[in-house]
């Protein structure tokens, strides 16, 4: 099975690729200059997390309603490097 990423997912991967410490969802919305929306960012992030492309952890584990910080997983980094190199070959789901 090969990854088929849409424009929003590719943008999230691109944004996270330059952030080794990760980003909050609303930080990605702001950095996207209107391309990502508050109402859908977490849907995209959940989908990418289910696919093993991004991973998250609480920004402040002691907070009652902790915000989550997202970063690329090992697999997500492979996708980011592949796209940055200009490759059009999809990444196998087993990567």
FENNORUR-V389373 format. One record per backbone hydrogen bond with DSSP energy under -1.0 kcal/mol. NH is the residue of the N-H (numbers start at 1). CO is the residue of the C=O. E is the energy in kcal/mol with one decimal. If there is no record, write none. Layout:
nh = [NH,NH]
co = [CO,CO]
e = [E,E]
This chain:
nh = [3,10,11,12,13,14,15,16,17,19,22,23,28,29,30,31,32,33,35,40,41,44,45,46,47,48,49,50,51,52,53,54,55,57,59,63,69,70,71,73,77,78,79,80,81,82,83,84,85,86,87,93,95]
co = [91,6,7,8,9,10,11,12,13,16,19,70,24,25,26,27,28,30,32,37,37,40,41,42,43,44,45,46,47,49,48,48,71,69,67,60,57,23,55,53,73,74,75,76,77,78,79,80,81,83,82,1,92]
e = [-1.7,-2.4,-2.1,-2.2,-2.3,-2.3,-2.8,-2.7,-1.8,-1.8,-1.8,-2.4,-1.7,-1.9,-2.1,-2.5,-1.5,-1.4,-1.1,-1.2,-2.0,-2.1,-2.5,-2.1,-2.0,-2.5,-2.4,-2.4,-1.5,-1.3,-2.7,-1.0,-2.7,-1.6,-4.2,-2.0,-3.1,-3.2,-2.4,-2.5,-2.3,-1.6,-1.8,-2.5,-2.6,-2.3,-2.5,-2.4,-1.8,-1.3,-2.0,-3.0,-1.9]
